Amino acid sequence: MPQEPTASSDWPEWGSFVEQHGYLSWLDISVARLEDGMAVLEVEHNEEFENPVGNDGYDPVHGGIVATLIDTASAFALRTTFDDPATARLTTTDLNVSYLRPATGDLRATAEVIRAGGTTGVTEVSITGADGEAAVGRTTYRLFRPSD
């Protein structure tokens, strides 16, 4: 059964990581779940994130925020593959986003690690909002693992 991130989790610093990161903190990203090879992140609806296109009801969330959720959820999922997630070093080398429908309401990013090797990690991510699945993405990361 999935565990909620708590002080007893393998990476209790996840909350302070978000707080110390200006952009992630501004987005008010929360980590709903972390487990080996998986991360679920959430962002509550905020009018400041909307792309003002004049729809009835909510305007859709700007695509850059959706892409940020894909990238960030991927990084959190890949960190779970390190012996010490708090000191993990990794960087995005490829980010692919397919927008399926306007992203509205609260957003949830579910990232799963497809492969985490010695130097490369690949994830698949789904973004869901008030109207269902809004985007899917795939990332590739360069992983910097400590030398054995």
C-alpha positions, 0 to 999 in steps of 0.5 A: 500500500502506498505511503504518504510522505511523512517524517519517517519516509525515506526522504523527509526533506521533500517539503523543505525542498519545495519551500526553498525553491522559489518557483515551486514554492510560488506554485505551492506544489505539494507532494501527495505521495512518494514511493519507490519509482513513483511520485504524485504532486498536486497544485491547487487551482489558482487564477494567477496560473490561468491563460486568459482565453475567455472561456466560460468558467475557468480559463485553462492553466498555462501550458508552462505550468503543466510542463513544470509539473511533468518535469518536477514530478519526474525529478521527485520520482527519479530521486526515489531511486537514489540511496540518498534522495536528499543529495541526489543530483540530476538534470533534465535532458529531454522533456516531451509534453502532449497536451490532450485538453485544457488543464482546469481546476486542481491538477495532479501529476503522477510520475512513474519511473520507466528506467533508472540506470547508472546515468540515465532515467526515463519517466512517464507522467500523467496530468489530470485536472477537473475535466480528466487527463489534460496532458501526458509527458515523458522525460529523460534525465541525466543521473549523477550517482556517487561513484562506488 
